[in-house]
């Protein structure tokens, strides 16, 4: 088998694996209820959310972008399924409370001060 044929086989294999992973992600999202509100939505409205900040810190690949089936299964253990609304609220609350700052960096990041132009004051 030539080098060109080997590369083509590898590309076709990766394409098949990505297709299988994509189908499995859609299936998981469509049958799994949101861990916060308990509702089941269309798979496009459901998202994988990393459970711990360490998962985010190592910048692991998105679950549906894994390149091998074993990598996909490992990544699934690090995430929970949330609807987009609950995921946005949870992320906002984590950032507001300093959860990301304390867990990932070990120190607080100074918050930007917002200036209210209508009342000429900083809040």
N, CA, C and O atoms as a MOPAC input file, in Angstrom:
PM7 MOZYME 1SCF
protein

 N      0.85700 1    -1.18200 1     0.00000 1
 C      0.00000 1     0.00000 1     0.00000 1
 C      0.90000 1     1.24100 1     0.00000 1
 O      1.85900 1     1.32900 1     0.76700 1
 N      0.57900 1     2.16800 1    -0.85200 1
 C      1.39300 1     3.37400 1    -0.96800 1
 C      1.08400 1     4.34700 1     0.16400 1
 O      0.08600 1     4.21500 1     0.87200 1
 N      1.96200 1     5.31600 1     0.31000 1
 C      1.78900 1     6.32900 1     1.35100 1
 C      0.51600 1     7.13100 1     1.13200 1
 O     -0.18400 1     7.47300 1     2.08500 1
 N      0.22200 1     7.42500 1    -0.11000 1
 C     -0.98400 1     8.19300 1    -0.43200 1
 C     -2.23100 1     7.40200 1    -0.03300 1
 O     -3.16800 1     7.96300 1     0.53500 1
 N     -2.24100 1     6.11800 1    -0.32700 1
 C     -3.38300 1     5.26500 1     0.02500 1
 C     -3.53900 1     5.15900 1     1.53800 1
 O     -4.65800 1     5.15400 1     2.05100 1
 N     -2.41100 1     5.07500 1     2.25500 1
 C     -2.47600 1     4.99900 1     3.71600 1
 C     -3.07400 1     6.27700 1     4.29700 1
 O     -3.90500 1     6.22700 1     5.20300 1
 N     -2.64200 1     7.43100 1     3.76300 1
 C     -3.19100 1     8.69800 1     4.24600 1
 C     -4.68300 1     8.79600 1     3.96600 1
 O     -5.45300 1     9.28400 1     4.79200 1
 N     -5.07800 1     8.32600 1     2.78600 1
 C     -6.49600 1     8.37600 1     2.43200 1
 C     -7.31400 1     7.45900 1     3.33700 1
 O     -8.41000 1     7.83000 1     3.75700 1
 N     -6.80200 1     6.27600 1     3.64200 1
 C     -7.49500 1     5.36600 1     4.55800 1
 C     -7.62100 1     5.97600 1     5.94700 1
 O     -8.66300 1     5.86000 1     6.59200 1
 N     -6.55400 1     6.62800 1     6.40600 1
 C     -6.58400 1     7.25900 1     7.72200 1
 C     -7.62000 1     8.37100 1     7.76300 1
 O     -8.35300 1     8.50100 1     8.74400 1
 N     -7.68900 1     9.18200 1     6.69900 1
 C     -8.69500 1    10.25300 1     6.63700 1
 C    -10.10800 1     9.69000 1     6.63900 1
 O    -10.98900 1    10.21700 1     7.31800 1
 N    -10.32400 1     8.62400 1     5.88300 1
 C    -11.64800 1     8.00600 1     5.83000 1
 C    -12.02400 1     7.41100 1     7.18600 1
 O    -13.17800 1     7.50100 1     7.60500 1
 N    -11.05400 1     6.80300 1     7.87200 1
 C    -11.30000 1     6.24100 1     9.19900 1
 C    -11.68400 1     7.35000 1    10.17400 1
 O    -12.66300 1     7.21900 1    10.90900 1
 N    -10.91500 1     8.44500 1    10.18600 1
 C    -11.22400 1     9.56100 1    11.08900 1
 C    -12.58900 1    10.15800 1    10.76600 1
 O    -13.32600 1    10.55100 1    11.67100 1
 N    -12.92300 1    10.22700 1     9.49400 1
 C    -14.22200 1    10.75500 1     9.09000 1
 C    -15.35300 1     9.87100 1     9.62100 1
 O    -16.36800 1    10.37900 1    10.09600 1
 N    -15.17700 1     8.54900 1     9.54000 1
 C    -16.18800 1     7.61300 1    10.05400 1
 C    -16.32500 1     7.73500 1    11.56900 1
 O    -17.43800 1     7.74800 1    12.09700 1
 N    -15.18500 1     7.82400 1    12.27200 1
 C    -15.21600 1     7.95100 1    13.73500 1
 C    -15.90900 1     9.24800 1    14.13600 1
 O    -16.75700 1     9.23700 1    15.02800 1
 N    -15.56700 1    10.36500 1    13.49700 1
 C    -16.20500 1    11.65000 1    13.81800 1
 C    -17.70300 1    11.60400 1    13.56200 1
 O    -18.48800 1    12.17900 1    14.31700 1
 N    -18.09500 1    10.92200 1    12.50000 1
 C    -19.51400 1    10.77500 1    12.19000 1
 C    -20.21800 1     9.97000 1    13.28500 1
 O    -21.31300 1    10.33500 1    13.71500 1
 N    -19.60100 1     8.88900 1    13.73300 1
 C    -20.18100 1     8.07000 1    14.80100 1
 C    -20.28000 1     8.87000 1    16.09800 1
 O    -21.28100 1     8.78200 1    16.80800 1
 N    -19.24600 1     9.64800 1    16.40800 1
 C    -19.23500 1    10.46300 1    17.61800 1
 C    -20.31700 1    11.52600 1    17.55100 1
 O    -21.00600 1    11.78400 1    18.53800 1
 N    -20.46600 1    12.14000 1    16.38900 1
 C    -21.49300 1    13.16200 1    16.21100 1
 C    -22.89300 1    12.58000 1    16.42600 1
 O    -23.73100 1    13.18700 1    17.09300 1
 N    -23.13300 1    11.41400 1    15.86100 1
 C    -24.43100 1    10.74800 1    16.02100 1
 C    -24.66400 1    10.39400 1    17.49100 1
 O    -25.76500 1    10.58200 1    18.00800 1
 N    -23.63400 1     9.88500 1    18.15900 1
 C    -23.76400 1     9.51300 1    19.57500 1
 C    -24.01400 1    10.74300 1    20.44300 1
 O    -24.81300 1    10.68200 1    21.37800 1
 N    -23.33900 1    11.86400 1    20.14800 1
 C    -23.56400 1    13.10500 1    20.90100 1
 C    -25.01100 1    13.56200 1    20.76100 1
 O    -25.64500 1    13.93100 1    21.74900 1
 N    -25.52800 1    13.53900 1    19.55200 1
 C    -26.92100 1    13.93500 1    19.32400 1
 C    -27.86400 1    13.01800 1    20.09300 1
 O    -28.84900 1    13.47500 1    20.67400 1
 N    -27.55900 1    11.72500 1    20.09400 1
 C    -28.40600 1    10.76800 1    20.80600 1
 C    -28.37700 1    11.03400 1    22.31300 1
 O    -29.42300 1    11.07800 1    22.96000 1
 N    -27.18000 1    11.21000 1    22.86600 1
 C    -27.04700 1    11.45900 1    24.30500 1
 C    -27.78100 1    12.73400 1    24.69700 1
 O    -28.50200 1    12.75800 1    25.69500 1
 N    -27.60000 1    13.79300 1    23.91400 1
 C    -28.24500 1    15.07100 1    24.22500 1
 C    -29.75900 1    14.98800 1    24.09600 1
 O    -30.47900 1    15.67000 1    24.82600 1
 N    -30.25100 1    14.16600 1    23.18200 1
 C    -31.69900 1    14.11300 1    22.96100 1
 C    -32.42900 1    13.25800 1    23.99800 1
 O    -33.63500 1    13.42400 1    24.18100 1
 N    -31.72500 1    12.34200 1    24.68500 1
 C    -32.41400 1    11.49100 1    25.67300 1
 C    -32.08100 1    11.84700 1    27.11800 1
 O    -32.73300 1    11.35800 1    28.04000 1
 N    -31.06400 1    12.70200 1    27.32600 1
 C    -30.63100 1    13.03300 1    28.68300 1
 C    -31.27900 1    14.33100 1    29.14400 1
 O    -31.17800 1    15.34700 1    28.45500 1
 N    -31.94500 1    14.31700 1    30.30000 1
 C    -32.52300 1    15.56600 1    30.80800 1
 C    -31.44000 1    16.48200 1    31.36800 1
 O    -30.36800 1    16.02400 1    31.76300 1
 N    -31.72800 1    17.75800 1    31.39600 1
 C    -30.82800 1    18.75100 1    31.97500 1
 C    -30.63200 1    18.42600 1    33.45900 1
 O    -31.60200 1    18.13700 1    34.15900 1
 N    -29.39000 1    18.47200 1    33.94200 1
 C    -29.13500 1    18.14400 1    35.34200 1
 C    -29.67700 1    19.20000 1    36.29400 1
 O    -29.85500 1    18.91700 1    37.47900 1
 N    -29.94600 1    20.41300 1    35.80900 1
 C    -30.46500 1    21.47600 1    36.67000 1
 C    -31.99100 1    21.53700 1    36.67100 1
 O    -32.61300 1    21.46300 1    37.73100 1
 N    -32.59100 1    21.67100 1    35.49700 1
 C    -34.04900 1    21.85100 1    35.44700 1
 C    -34.80200 1    20.54900 1    35.18800 1
 O    -36.01400 1    20.49300 1    35.39800 1
 N    -34.11000 1    19.50000 1    34.73700 1
 C    -34.73400 1    18.20300 1    34.53300 1
 C    -35.53600 1    18.06600 1    33.25200 1
 O    -36.18700 1    17.04300 1    33.04300 1
 N    -35.50500 1    19.06900 1    32.39400 1
 C    -36.27400 1    19.01200 1    31.14900 1
 C    -35.43400 1    18.42800 1    30.02500 1
 O    -34.20600 1    18.51400 1    30.03000 1
 N    -36.12600 1    17.83400 1    29.06400 1
 C    -35.46900 1    17.30700 1    27.86900 1
 C    -35.85300 1    18.20600 1    26.70200 1
 O    -37.03400 1    18.40700 1    26.41800 1
 N    -34.83900 1    18.74500 1    26.03000 1
 C    -35.05400 1    19.61700 1    24.88200 1
 C    -34.47600 1    18.96500 1    23.63200 1
 O    -33.88000 1    17.89000 1    23.69800 1
 N    -34.65700 1    19.61600 1    22.51600 1
 C    -34.03600 1    19.19900 1    21.26200 1
 C    -32.52700 1    19.15700 1    21.48000 1
 O    -31.98800 1    19.96600 1    22.23500 1
 N    -31.84000 1    18.21800 1    20.82400 1
 C    -30.40700 1    18.05700 1    21.07700 1
 C    -29.60200 1    19.31900 1    20.79000 1
 O    -28.53700 1    19.51400 1    21.37600 1
 N    -30.09200 1    20.18100 1    19.89700 1
 C    -29.36300 1    21.41100 1    19.58300 1
 C    -29.39900 1    22.40300 1    20.74600 1
 O    -28.55100 1    23.29100 1    20.83100 1
 N    -30.38000 1    22.25600 1    21.64200 1
 C    -30.49900 1    23.15900 1    22.79000 1
 C    -29.80500 1    22.61100 1    24.03500 1
 O    -29.80900 1    23.25700 1    25.08300 1
 N    -29.21300 1    21.43000 1    23.92300 1
 C    -28.50400 1    20.82200 1    25.05400 1
 C    -26.99800 1    20.95800 1    24.82800 1
 O    -26.52100 1    20.89600 1    23.69400 1
 N    -26.25100 1    21.14700 1    25.93400 1
 C    -24.80900 1    21.35700 1    25.83600 1
 C    -24.08400 1    20.50100 1    26.85400 1
 O    -24.62200 1    20.17400 1    27.91100 1
 N    -22.84200 1    20.14000 1    26.51400 1
 C    -21.98800 1    19.44600 1    27.45600 1
 C    -21.28500 1    20.50700 1    28.30100 1
 O    -20.71300 1    21.45800 1    27.76900 1
 N    -21.33500 1    20.33300 1    29.61800 1
 C    -20.72500 1    21.28400 1    30.54600 1
 C    -19.68800 1    20.55200 1    31.38100 1
 O    -19.99500 1    19.52100 1    31.97900 1
 N    -18.46200 1    21.06700 1    31.43200 1
 C    -17.41200 1    20.44600 1    32.23800 1
 C    -17.77200 1    20.52100 1    33.72000 1
 O    -18.24800 1    21.55100 1    34.19800 1
 N    -17.54700 1    19.44900 1    34.42800 1
 C    -17.93900 1    19.33600 1    35.82900 1
 C    -16.99400 1    20.11200 1    36.74500 1
 O    -17.44600 1    20.84800 1    37.62200 1
 N    -15.70900 1    19.95200 1    36.54800 1
 C    -14.73500 1    20.59500 1    37.42800 1
 C    -13.90200 1    21.61100 1    36.66300 1
 O    -13.76800 1    21.50700 1    35.44400 1
 N    -13.34600 1    22.58300 1    37.35600 1
 C    -12.52400 1    23.57600 1    36.66500 1
 C    -11.25000 1    22.97800 1    36.09600 1
 O    -10.69300 1    23.50900 1    35.13500 1
 N    -10.78000 1    21.87800 1    36.67600 1
 C     -9.57600 1    21.23200 1    36.15500 1
 C     -9.79300 1    20.78000 1    34.71900 1
 O     -8.88500 1    20.86600 1    33.89300 1
 N    -10.98700 1    20.30300 1    34.42500 1
 C    -11.30100 1    19.87100 1    33.06300 1
 C    -11.18100 1    21.03900 1    32.09000 1
 O    -10.68900 1    20.88500 1    30.97300 1
 N    -11.63200 1    22.19300 1    32.52500 1
 C    -11.56600 1    23.37100 1    31.67900 1
 C    -10.12400 1    23.85800 1    31.59200 1
 O     -9.68500 1    24.33100 1    30.54400 1
 N     -9.38800 1    23.74100 1    32.69900 1
 C     -8.03000 1    24.26500 1    32.76200 1
 C     -7.09700 1    23.54900 1    31.78900 1
 O     -6.22800 1    24.17900 1    31.18600 1
 N     -7.27000 1    22.24800 1    31.63400 1
 C     -6.39200 1    21.51800 1    30.72100 1
 C     -6.82900 1    21.68100 1    29.27700 1
 O     -6.21300 1    21.13500 1    28.36200 1
 N     -7.89800 1    22.43800 1    29.08500 1
 C     -8.41800 1    22.73200 1    27.75500 1
 C     -8.63400 1    21.46100 1    26.94300 1
 O     -8.18200 1    21.34300 1    25.80400 1
 N     -9.33500 1    20.51800 1    27.55900 1
 C     -9.63400 1    19.28200 1    26.86000 1
 C    -10.52800 1    19.58000 1    25.67000 1
 O    -11.28500 1    20.55000 1    25.66800 1
 N    -10.43200 1    18.75800 1    24.69200 1
 C    -11.22300 1    18.96700 1    23.47600 1
 C    -12.70000 1    18.87300 1    23.79400 1
 O    -13.11100 1    18.22400 1    24.75600 1
 N    -13.47000 1    19.52200 1    22.97900 1
 C    -14.91300 1    19.40600 1    23.16100 1
 C    -15.28700 1    17.94600 1    22.95800 1
 O    -14.67200 1    17.23500 1    22.16300 1
 N    -16.28600 1    17.52300 1    23.67400 1
 C    -16.67800 1    16.12700 1    23.63000 1
 C    -17.00000 1    15.67100 1    22.20900 1
 O    -16.60400 1    14.57800 1    21.80500 1
 N    -17.70800 1    16.49100 1    21.45900 1
 C    -18.07800 1    16.07100 1    20.10800 1
 C    -16.96100 1    16.29800 1    19.09200 1
 O    -17.16500 1    16.07800 1    17.89900 1
 N    -15.78800 1    16.73500 1    19.54400 1
 C    -14.63800 1    16.91300 1    18.64400 1
 C    -13.53800 1    15.89100 1    18.91400 1
 O    -12.43600 1    16.01900 1    18.38000 1
 N    -13.82000 1    14.88100 1    19.73600 1
 C    -12.83300 1    13.84700 1    20.02200 1
 C    -12.46600 1    13.11900 1    18.73200 1
 O    -13.28700 1    13.01200 1    17.82100 1
 N    -11.24100 1    12.62300 1    18.65500 1
 C    -10.78300 1    11.98500 1    17.42300 1
 C    -10.81100 1    10.47200 1    17.47300 1
 O    -10.71800 1     9.81800 1    16.43500 1
 N    -10.94000 1     9.89900 1    18.67000 1
 C    -11.04900 1     8.45500 1    18.78700 1
 C    -12.23200 1     8.13800 1    19.70500 1
 O    -12.66900 1     8.97300 1    20.49700 1
 N    -12.73000 1     6.92100 1    19.57700 1
 C    -13.87800 1     6.51900 1    20.38600 1
 C    -13.50300 1     6.49000 1    21.86600 1
 O    -14.31000 1     6.88500 1    22.70700 1
 N    -12.29900 1     6.03200 1    22.20100 1
 C    -11.88300 1     5.97200 1    23.60900 1
 C    -11.71700 1     7.38300 1    24.17800 1
 O    -12.04800 1     7.62100 1    25.34000 1
 N    -11.21500 1     8.30300 1    23.38500 1
 C    -11.08800 1     9.69600 1    23.82900 1
 C    -12.47100 1    10.28700 1    24.08800 1
 O    -12.66000 1    11.03400 1    25.04800 1
 N    -13.42800 1     9.95600 1    23.24300 1
 C    -14.80800 1    10.41300 1    23.40700 1
 C    -15.40000 1     9.87700 1    24.71200 1
 O    -16.02300 1    10.62700 1    25.46300 1
 N    -15.21200 1     8.60400 1    24.98100 1
 C    -15.74900 1     8.00000 1    26.20700 1
 C    -15.10300 1     8.59900 1    27.45200 1
 O    -15.78700 1     8.82500 1    28.45000 1
 N    -13.79000 1     8.86200 1    27.40900 1
 C    -13.11100 1     9.50000 1    28.53800 1
 C    -13.66500 1    10.89300 1    28.78100 1
 O    -13.89800 1    11.28600 1    29.92400 1
 N    -13.87500 1    11.63600 1    27.70500 1
 C    -14.37500 1    13.00500 1    27.80900 1
 C    -15.80000 1    13.03400 1    28.35500 1
 O    -16.16200 1    13.96600 1    29.07300 1
 N    -16.60900 1    12.03400 1    28.02700 1
 C    -17.99200 1    11.97300 1    28.51900 1
 C    -18.05100 1    11.89000 1    30.04500 1
 O    -19.00600 1    12.36800 1    30.65700 1
 N    -17.03300 1    11.28400 1    30.66100 1
 C    -17.00400 1    11.17000 1    32.11900 1
 C    -16.74400 1    12.51700 1    32.78300 1
 O    -16.99900 1    12.67000 1    33.97800 1
 N    -16.24300 1    13.49400 1    32.03300 1
 C    -15.87300 1    14.79900 1    32.58300 1
 C    -16.93700 1    15.87000 1    32.38900 1
 O    -16.74200 1    17.02000 1    32.78300 1
 N    -18.06400 1    15.49700 1    31.78100 1
 C    -19.08400 1    16.49600 1    31.46900 1
 C    -20.46200 1    16.07900 1    31.96500 1
 O    -20.72000 1    14.90600 1    32.23300 1
 N    -21.34300 1    17.07600 1    32.07900 1
 C    -22.76000 1    16.85700 1    32.36400 1
 C    -23.54500 1    17.51100 1    31.23100 1
 O    -23.05900 1    18.42400 1    30.56300 1
 N    -24.77000 1    17.02500 1    31.02900 1
 C    -25.61100 1    17.60700 1    29.99000 1
 C    -26.53400 1    18.64400 1    30.62700 1
 O    -27.26800 1    18.34500 1    31.56900 1
 N    -26.48300 1    19.86200 1    30.09800 1
 C    -27.34200 1    20.95600 1    30.56900 1
 C    -28.00400 1    21.60700 1    29.36100 1
 O    -27.45300 1    21.62000 1    28.26000 1
 N    -29.20000 1    22.14900 1    29.59400 1
 C    -29.81700 1    22.94200 1    28.52900 1
 C    -29.01600 1    24.24700 1    28.41800 1
 O    -28.33100 1    24.64200 1    29.36100 1
 N    -29.10700 1    24.89600 1    27.28400 1
 C    -28.31400 1    26.10000 1    27.03800 1
 C    -28.60200 1    27.18500 1    28.06700 1
 O    -27.69400 1    27.90300 1    28.48500 1
 N    -29.85900 1    27.30700 1    28.47400 1
 C    -30.23200 1    28.32800 1    29.44400 1
 C    -29.58000 1    28.06500 1    30.80700 1
 O    -28.96500 1    28.96400 1    31.38100 1
 N    -29.71100 1    26.85600 1    31.31900 1
 C    -29.11300 1    26.51300 1    32.61300 1
 C    -27.59200 1    26.59000 1    32.55400 1
 O    -26.95700 1    26.99300 1    33.52900 1
 N    -26.99600 1    26.20700 1    31.41700 1
 C    -25.54600 1    26.27200 1    31.26200 1
 C    -25.06600 1    27.72300 1    31.32900 1
 O    -24.06400 1    28.01800 1    31.98000 1
 N    -25.77900 1    28.62200 1    30.66000 1
 C    -25.40300 1    30.04000 1    30.68800 1
 C    -25.52500 1    30.61700 1    32.10000 1
 O    -24.65500 1    31.36300 1    32.54800 1
 N    -26.60600 1    30.26800 1    32.79500 1
 C    -26.81400 1    30.76600 1    34.15500 1
 C    -25.73800 1    30.22200 1    35.09100 1
 O    -25.19100 1    30.97100 1    35.89900 1
 N    -25.42900 1    28.93000 1    34.99300 1
 C    -24.41800 1    28.31900 1    35.85400 1
 C    -23.05000 1    28.94800 1    35.61600 1
 O    -22.33500 1    29.26500 1    36.56600 1
 N    -22.68800 1    29.12700 1    34.35800 1
 C    -21.39900 1    29.73600 1    34.02700 1
 C    -21.32900 1    31.16600 1    34.54400 1
 O    -20.30700 1    31.58300 1    35.09000 1
 N    -22.40900 1    31.91400 1    34.37500 1
 C    -22.44600 1    33.29000 1    34.87800 1
 C    -22.24200 1    33.31500 1    36.39300 1
 O    -21.44200 1    34.10200 1    36.89900 1
 N    -22.95800 1    32.46500 1    37.10900 1
 C    -22.84300 1    32.42200 1    38.56800 1
 C    -21.44700 1    32.00100 1    39.02100 1
 O    -20.92800 1    32.51700 1    40.01000 1
 N    -20.84200 1    31.06300 1    38.29300 1
 C    -19.48800 1    30.63100 1    38.63600 1
 C    -18.49100 1    31.77000 1    38.44000 1
 O    -17.62400 1    31.99400 1    39.28500 1
 N    -18.61400 1    32.47000 1    37.35000 1
 C    -17.69900 1    33.58300 1    37.08900 1
 C    -17.91600 1    34.72200 1    38.07800 1
 O    -16.96200 1    35.34600 1    38.54300 1
 N    -19.18000 1    34.98500 1    38.39200 1
 C    -19.50900 1    36.06600 1    39.32800 1
 C    -18.96500 1    35.76500 1    40.72200 1
 O    -18.49300 1    36.66500 1    41.41500 1
 N    -19.03200 1    34.50400 1    41.12700 1
 C    -18.57200 1    34.13600 1    42.46500 1
 C    -17.06500 1    33.97500 1    42.54500 1
 O    -16.51900 1    33.79900 1    43.63400 1
 N    -16.38700 1    34.03300 1    41.41400 1
 C    -14.94100 1    33.87500 1    41.40500 1
 C    -14.50300 1    32.42400 1    41.36800 1
 O    -13.33000 1    32.12500 1    41.58800 1
 N    -15.42900 1    31.52200 1    41.09400 1
 C    -15.14200 1    30.09400 1    41.05200 1
 C    -14.02900 1    29.79300 1    40.05600 1
 O    -13.09500 1    29.05700 1    40.37600 1
 N    -14.12000 1    30.35800 1    38.84100 1
 C    -13.09900 1    30.11500 1    37.82600 1
 C    -11.76100 1    30.68700 1    38.27800 1
 O    -10.72300 1    30.04000 1    38.14000 1
 N    -11.79000 1    31.90100 1    38.81900 1
 C    -10.55800 1    32.58000 1    39.22500 1
 C     -9.83400 1    31.80800 1    40.32000 1
 O     -8.62900 1    31.57400 1    40.22600 1
 N    -10.56300 1    31.41500 1    41.35000 1
 C     -9.94800 1    30.74200 1    42.48900 1
 C     -9.44600 1    29.34900 1    42.12700 1
 O     -8.34800 1    28.95500 1    42.51900 1
 N    -10.24800 1    28.61400 1    41.38300 1
 C     -9.90800 1    27.22900 1    41.08900 1
 C     -8.83800 1    27.11600 1    40.00700 1
 O     -7.95300 1    26.26700 1    40.10400 1
 N     -8.90700 1    27.95500 1    38.98400 1
 C     -7.99000 1    27.82200 1    37.86700 1
 C     -6.67800 1    28.55000 1    38.09400 1
 O     -5.61300 1    28.02000 1    37.77700 1
 N     -6.73900 1    29.73400 1    38.62800 1
 C     -5.55100 1    30.55600 1    38.71200 1
 C     -4.96800 1    30.62500 1    40.11300 1
 O     -3.80700 1    30.99800 1    40.28100 1
 N     -5.75700 1    30.27100 1    41.12200 1
 C     -5.29500 1    30.33100 1    42.47900 1
 C     -5.28100 1    31.74200 1    43.04300 1
 O     -4.82100 1    31.96500 1    44.16300 1
 N     -5.77600 1    32.67900 1    42.28000 1
 C     -5.83800 1    34.06000 1    42.75900 1
 C     -6.98100 1    34.77100 1    42.04800 1
 O     -7.44400 1    34.33100 1    40.99600 1
 N     -7.40900 1    35.82800 1    42.60900 1
 C     -8.50500 1    36.59700 1    42.04600 1
 C     -8.01500 1    37.46200 1    40.88600 1
 O     -6.90100 1    37.98500 1    40.92000 1
 N     -8.83200 1    37.60500 1    39.88900 1
 C     -8.55400 1    38.53700 1    38.80100 1
 C     -9.30800 1    39.81000 1    39.12800 1
 O    -10.49600 1    39.75000 1    39.44600 1
 N     -8.65500 1    40.96000 1    39.05900 1
 C     -9.37800 1    42.18700 1    39.37900 1
 C    -10.55100 1    42.39800 1    38.42000 1
 O    -10.42200 1    42.23600 1    37.20600 1
 N    -11.67800 1    42.75700 1    38.99000 1
 C    -12.87000 1    42.99600 1    38.19400 1
 C    -12.79600 1    44.37300 1    37.54500 1
 O    -12.26500 1    45.31900 1    38.12600 1
 N    -13.32700 1    44.46900 1    36.35000 1
 C    -13.37800 1    45.76000 1    35.68100 1
 C    -14.41200 1    46.64000 1    36.37100 1
 O    -15.47200 1    46.16200 1    36.77600 1
 N    -14.11000 1    47.88800 1    36.50000 1
 C    -15.08000 1    48.80100 1    37.07500 1
 C    -15.96400 1    49.33200 1    35.95900 1
 O    -15.48700 1    49.69600 1    34.88500 1
 N    -17.23200 1    49.36900 1    36.22900 1
 C    -18.18200 1    49.88600 1    35.25900 1
 C    -18.50600 1    51.32900 1    35.61100 1
 O    -18.69400 1    51.67200 1    36.77800 1
 N    -18.56700 1    52.14600 1    34.60900 1
 C    -18.83100 1    53.56600 1    34.83800 1
 C    -20.21800 1    53.89700 1    34.31700 1
 O    -20.53500 1    53.62500 1    33.15800 1
 N    -21.03900 1    54.47700 1    35.16600 1
 C    -22.38500 1    54.87700 1    34.78100 1
 C    -22.33900 1    56.32800 1    34.31200 1
 O    -22.22400 1    57.24700 1    35.12300 1
 N    -22.42800 1    56.52400 1    33.00500 1
 C    -22.31600 1    57.85700 1    32.43300 1
 C    -23.49600 1    58.74400 1    32.77200 1
 O    -23.36500 1    59.96700 1    32.81300 1
 N    -24.64300 1    58.14000 1    33.01400 1
 C    -25.81600 1    58.94800 1    33.33000 1
 C    -25.70200 1    59.62500 1    34.68100 1
 O    -26.21900 1    60.72500 1    34.88000 1
 N    -25.02200 1    58.96700 1    35.61100 1
 C    -24.93400 1    59.52300 1    36.95500 1
 C    -23.50000 1    59.90200 1    37.33900 1
 O    -23.24700 1    60.28700 1    38.48100 1
 N    -22.57500 1    59.79500 1    36.40400 1
 C    -21.16100 1    60.13400 1    36.62200 1
 C    -20.59600 1    59.48000 1    37.87000 1
 O    -20.03500 1    60.15000 1    38.73700 1
 N    -20.75200 1    58.14000 1    37.95600 1
 C    -20.19800 1    57.44500 1    39.11000 1
 C    -19.77100 1    56.03500 1    38.71100 1
 O    -20.25900 1    55.46000 1    37.73800 1
 N    -18.84700 1    55.50800 1    39.49600 1
 C    -18.38500 1    54.13900 1    39.30500 1
 C    -19.16700 1    53.24000 1    40.23900 1
 O    -19.37200 1    53.58200 1    41.40400 1
 N    -19.60500 1    52.10200 1    39.74500 1
 C    -20.30600 1    51.15700 1    40.62300 1
 C    -19.68700 1    49.79400 1    40.54300 1
 O    -20.14400 1    48.86800 1    41.21300 1

